[in-house]
Amino acid sequence: MAIEYLDPQADPGESVTPYELSAGSGALTIGLLANGFPDSVPFLDAVGESLRRIRPDLEVRAWNKGNASMVVDDQLIGEITDICDAVVAAYGH
């Protein structure tokens, strides 16, 4: 199982190119993974609401790691990757 991390930052001076999100012909499922810090869940709830305003057909699933000092175990990673097309992981303080 390979995990790919994407950095959303563009190179300085990169021109802005608008695009439409596409899930092809199927539904798109986005996972939200909170790390357990205070406010990580409410923050990701707001992210999910914002995503649904853009894509009302989007399915959003949420998980809370529950303890910021622990790594996500293979079972949870497997569950998330089996269900989701992409995941947003967030930290709160």
C-alpha positions in Angstrom: 0.0 0.0 0.0 1.5 3.3 -1.1 0.6 6.7 0.5 1.3 9.8 -1.6 1.6 13.1 0.1 0.7 16.2 -1.9 2.0 19.7 -1.1 -0.7 22.2 -2.2 1.8 25.0 -2.5 2.6 26.2 -6.0 6.1 27.4 -7.1 6.5 31.2 -6.6 5.2 33.1 -9.6 3.2 30.1 -10.9 0.1 31.3 -12.9 -3.3 30.4 -11.6 -5.1 27.8 -13.7 -8.7 27.2 -12.7 -10.1 23.7 -13.2 -13.2 21.7 -12.5 -13.0 18.7 -10.1 -14.0 15.5 -11.6 -14.8 12.1 -10.2 -15.4 10.6 -13.6 -18.6 8.7 -13.8 -18.6 7.5 -10.2 -19.1 9.1 -6.8 -16.2 10.7 -5.0 -15.5 9.9 -1.4 -13.2 12.2 0.6 -11.8 11.2 4.0 -11.1 13.6 6.8 -8.6 12.4 9.4 -8.2 14.3 12.6 -5.1 13.6 14.7 -6.8 14.1 18.1 -5.5 17.6 19.0 -8.2 19.9 20.3 -10.2 21.5 17.5 -8.9 19.1 14.8 -12.4 17.6 14.5 -14.4 20.9 14.4 -11.8 22.2 11.8 -12.3 19.1 9.6 -16.1 19.3 10.0 -15.9 22.8 8.6 -13.6 21.6 5.7 -16.2 18.9 5.0 -19.1 21.4 4.9 -17.1 23.6 2.5 -16.4 20.7 0.2 -20.0 19.7 0.2 -21.0 23.3 -0.8 -18.8 23.0 -3.8 -19.7 19.4 -4.6 -23.1 18.5 -3.1 -22.8 14.9 -4.5 -19.5 14.4 -2.5 -19.5 11.8 0.2 -17.4 12.8 3.2 -16.2 10.3 5.8 -14.5 11.3 9.0 -12.1 9.6 11.4 -10.4 10.8 14.5 -7.0 9.2 15.4 -7.8 10.3 19.0 -4.2 10.6 20.2 -1.8 13.0 18.5 1.2 11.1 19.8 0.3 7.8 18.1 0.8 6.9 14.5 -2.1 5.7 12.4 -2.1 1.9 12.5 -2.2 -0.3 9.4 -5.8 -1.3 10.1 -7.1 2.3 10.1 -5.0 3.2 7.0 -6.5 0.1 5.2 -10.0 1.1 6.2 -9.6 4.7 5.0 -7.8 3.7 1.7 -10.5 1.1 0.9 -13.3 3.7 1.2 -11.8 7.0 0.1 -10.5 8.5 -3.1 -8.5 11.1 -1.2 -7.9 12.1 2.4 -7.4 15.4 4.2 -5.4 15.0 7.4 -5.3 17.9 9.8 -3.8 19.0 13.0 -5.5 21.2 15.6 -4.2 23.0 18.7 
